[in-house]
Amino acid sequence: MGILWFFLIFISLTAHGNAYGPGSCNHEGGLCRVGNCASGEYLAGFCFEPIILCCK
């Protein structure tokens, strides 16, 4: 069961879309990260605690 959770978290962290702007940035279009957003991105919310959702 632990492997399944690890795989699920890994997939959610590597999956990303091509959202630009607050209107189109959502779970499918943003990028989930641990810690801080990269340069040029802003914090849009949380994918799930403590994973944050960053958008361009």
Backbone as ProteinMPNN parsed JSONL, in Angstrom:
{"seq_chain_A": "MGILWFFLIFISLTAHGNAYGPGSCNHEGGLCRVGNCASGEYLAGFCFEPIILCCK", "coords_chain_A": {"N_chain_A": [[0.825, -1.199, 0.0], [2.01, 1.196, 0.67], [3.733, 1.656, -1.461], [1.929, 2.235, -3.469], [0.875, 4.735, -2.604], [3.208, 6.273, -2.72], [3.723, 6.166, -5.484], [1.414, 7.471, -6.467], [1.733, 10.072, -5.374], [4.151, 10.763, -6.601], [3.4, 10.816, -9.333], [1.522, 12.912, -9.264], [3.185, 15.046, -8.677], [4.849, 15.217, -10.865], [3.171, 15.624, -12.972], [1.95, 18.111, -15.136], [0.61, 21.089, -16.645], [-0.187, 23.567, -19.126], [-0.864, 26.151, -18.182], [-1.608, 29.598, -18.176], [-1.974, 32.446, -16.398], [-4.495, 33.458, -13.993], [-7.145, 32.678, -14.557], [-7.105, 30.323, -16.056], [-5.566, 28.579, -14.635], [-5.614, 25.694, -12.932], [-6.113, 22.546, -11.253], [-5.531, 20.804, -13.363], [-4.034, 22.422, -15.032], [-2.001, 23.73, -13.669], [1.126, 23.476, -11.831], [2.152, 21.188, -9.513], [4.055, 21.544, -6.608], [6.626, 21.004, -4.11], [7.384, 22.971, -1.395], [8.522, 25.996, -2.496], [7.334, 28.156, -5.159], [8.721, 28.316, -8.47], [10.879, 30.731, -10.128], [9.095, 33.265, -11.769], [6.658, 32.079, -11.468], [3.55, 31.874, -9.617], [1.957, 31.409, -6.432], [-0.922, 29.58, -6.416], [-2.61, 28.093, -4.916], [-3.348, 25.093, -3.055], [-2.404, 21.821, -3.878], [-2.648, 19.529, -2.338], [-2.204, 19.372, 1.173], [1.204, 19.21, 2.146], [1.644, 20.186, -0.396], [1.986, 22.545, -2.932], [0.235, 24.552, -5.383], [1.44, 25.871, -8.284], [1.465, 28.484, -10.705], [2.054, 29.84, -13.979]], "CA_chain_A": [[0.0, 0.0, 0.0], [2.916, 2.338, 0.707], [4.234, 1.871, -2.823], [0.837, 2.881, -4.209], [0.847, 6.147, -2.211], [4.408, 6.9, -3.273], [3.507, 6.297, -6.923], [0.389, 8.496, -6.656], [2.338, 11.374, -5.083], [5.14, 11.022, -7.644], [2.678, 11.185, -10.553], [0.918, 14.234, -9.091], [4.241, 16.057, -8.68], [5.455, 15.339, -12.187], [2.157, 16.012, -13.956], [1.771, 19.549, -15.229], [-0.061, 21.534, -17.855], [0.355, 24.771, -19.751], [-1.749, 27.242, -17.79], [-1.051, 30.945, -18.07], [-2.965, 33.359, -15.851], [-5.324, 32.897, -12.927], [-8.39, 32.105, -15.048], [-6.938, 28.983, -16.606], [-4.727, 27.758, -13.768], [-6.348, 24.827, -12.015], [-5.377, 21.312, -10.978], [-5.064, 20.225, -14.61], [-3.159, 23.321, -15.765], [-0.893, 24.223, -12.867], [2.206, 22.552, -11.509], [2.23, 20.93, -8.077], [5.439, 21.557, -6.13], [6.885, 20.973, -2.675], [8.199, 24.123, -1.004], [8.205, 27.293, -3.089], [7.18, 28.23, -6.609], [9.924, 28.72, -9.198], [10.882, 32.099, -10.624], [8.119, 33.483, -12.829], [5.407, 31.422, -11.104], [2.932, 32.389, -8.4], [1.211, 30.439, -5.647], [-2.342, 29.654, -6.739], [-3.38, 27.342, -3.932], [-2.743, 23.848, -2.601], [-2.849, 20.57, -4.498], [-3.04, 18.942, -1.067], [-1.201, 19.784, 2.15], [1.789, 20.539, 2.011], [1.991, 20.376, -1.807], [1.388, 23.792, -3.41], [-0.068, 24.664, -6.809], [2.093, 27.045, -8.865], [1.041, 28.813, -12.062], [2.901, 30.802, -14.696]], "C_chain_A": [[0.868, 1.262, 0.0], [3.472, 2.681, -0.664], [3.188, 2.593, -3.652], [0.766, 4.365, -3.881], [2.043, 6.895, -2.777], [4.237, 7.151, -4.767], [2.499, 7.399, -7.22], [0.957, 9.896, -6.426], [3.355, 11.735, -6.166], [4.475, 11.474, -8.937], [2.093, 12.586, -10.419], [1.967, 15.343, -9.107], [4.855, 16.252, -10.062], [4.458, 15.761, -13.247], [2.012, 17.529, -13.957], [1.103, 19.883, -16.546], [0.58, 22.791, -18.386], [-0.514, 25.975, -19.434], [-0.981, 28.552, -17.707], [-2.159, 31.857, -17.581], [-3.899, 32.677, -14.877], [-6.603, 32.243, -13.425], [-8.257, 30.672, -15.511], [-6.116, 28.064, -15.714], [-5.596, 26.991, -12.79], [-5.537, 23.564, -11.83], [-4.833, 20.685, -12.255], [-4.031, 21.105, -15.3], [-1.968, 23.82, -14.994], [0.151, 23.146, -12.633], [2.281, 22.403, -9.998], [3.691, 20.828, -7.667], [5.467, 21.407, -4.616], [7.768, 22.169, -2.363], [7.712, 25.407, -1.621], [8.029, 27.175, -4.596], [8.49, 28.699, -7.236], [9.794, 30.173, -9.642], [9.92, 32.228, -11.799], [6.79, 32.804, -12.576], [4.84, 32.072, -9.855], [2.132, 31.28, -7.732], [-0.273, 30.615, -5.904], [-3.205, 28.929, -5.718], [-2.604, 26.105, -3.511], [-3.295, 22.691, -3.408], [-3.407, 19.686, -3.388], [-1.907, 19.256, -0.117], [-0.036, 18.819, 2.141], [2.212, 20.85, 0.571], [1.249, 21.594, -2.339], [1.164, 23.742, -4.915], [0.517, 25.964, -7.323], [1.628, 27.234, -10.298], [1.989, 29.837, -12.657], [2.145, 32.083, -14.908]], "O_chain_A": [[0.502, 2.273, -0.599], [3.661, 3.852, -0.992], [3.522, 3.467, -4.452], [0.611, 5.182, -4.788], [1.908, 8.02, -3.258], [4.57, 8.229, -5.26], [2.712, 8.189, -8.14], [0.685, 10.809, -7.207], [3.415, 12.885, -6.6], [4.94, 12.42, -9.572], [2.16, 13.372, -11.364], [1.667, 16.467, -9.51], [5.328, 17.342, -10.384], [4.857, 16.213, -14.32], [1.959, 18.155, -12.898], [1.041, 19.052, -17.452], [1.754, 23.055, -18.128], [-0.863, 26.74, -20.333], [0.152, 28.597, -17.228], [-3.17, 32.03, -18.261], [-4.078, 31.46, -14.925], [-7.108, 31.329, -12.773], [-9.195, 29.886, -15.376], [-5.984, 26.878, -16.014], [-6.237, 27.581, -11.921], [-4.371, 23.523, -12.221], [-3.759, 20.084, -12.224], [-3.225, 20.6, -16.081], [-1.004, 24.293, -15.596], [0.062, 22.044, -13.174], [2.456, 23.39, -9.284], [4.472, 20.116, -8.298], [4.472, 21.648, -3.932], [8.8, 22.358, -3.007], [6.613, 25.869, -1.314], [8.506, 26.23, -5.224], [9.274, 29.4, -6.596], [8.721, 30.767, -9.54], [9.928, 31.403, -12.712], [5.873, 32.934, -13.387], [5.561, 32.743, -9.117], [1.688, 30.335, -8.384], [-0.827, 31.682, -5.639], [-4.417, 29.141, -5.673], [-1.376, 26.063, -3.595], [-4.506, 22.583, -3.604], [-4.515, 19.161, -3.501], [-0.761, 19.394, -0.546], [-0.3, 17.617, 2.129], [3.067, 21.71, 0.36], [0.026, 21.679, -2.218], [1.822, 22.986, -5.629], [0.142, 27.042, -6.861], [1.421, 26.261, -11.023], [2.64, 30.598, -11.941], [2.678, 33.025, -15.493]]}, "name": "protein", "num_of_chains": 1, "seq": "MGILWFFLIFISLTAHGNAYGPGSCNHEGGLCRVGNCASGEYLAGFCFEPIILCCK"}
